[in-house]
Amino acid sequence: MTLDVRLLTFDFFTWYHMPLDLETKMANCQAVLLDIEGTVTPISFVHEILFPYAREHVNNYLSQHLQQPEVQADIQKLREEQANDAEELRQPPIDSIDTAVTYVNRLIDLDRKSPALKSLQGKIWKAGYEDGSLKSPVYPDVVEAFER
């Protein structure tokens, strides 16, 4: 089963309370967005698989994709965050792939909810899913629910 995840704006409350049956509501549905942690996969998956995967692949990912505008934007945002960060996190300044990797790994260690980090991690995970090197466990009842 392949899930296509996209950013959606959705008012679930309004949709849920529409006076239509579920089949009618779902007739034009193109995507379903689910939270993965504990919903479709074990909570441990994020900390035990996804975070280490991003850490292990950030250097290679940046080496291959640094010239892409979206990655450049993430690096610029990381530089801006670093400039406003605690003194001990400002050195070394991000001026190369190696220093970017150092800062990214520090943020991962701190479990920082950095928008630039999350964006970069998302790109790394997407590449891993696409090349097959990253796979997610999915609870059996999730597959059954989608098949219904």
Buried (B, 14 or more C-beta within 10 A) or exposed (E): EEBEEEEEEEEEEEEEEEEEEEEEEEEEEEEEEEEBEEEBBBEEBEEEBBBEBBBEBBBEBBEEBEEEEEBEEBBEBBBEBBEEBEEEBEEEEBEEBEBBBBBBBBBBEEEBEBEBBBBBBBBBBEBBBEEEEBEBEBEEEBEEEEEE
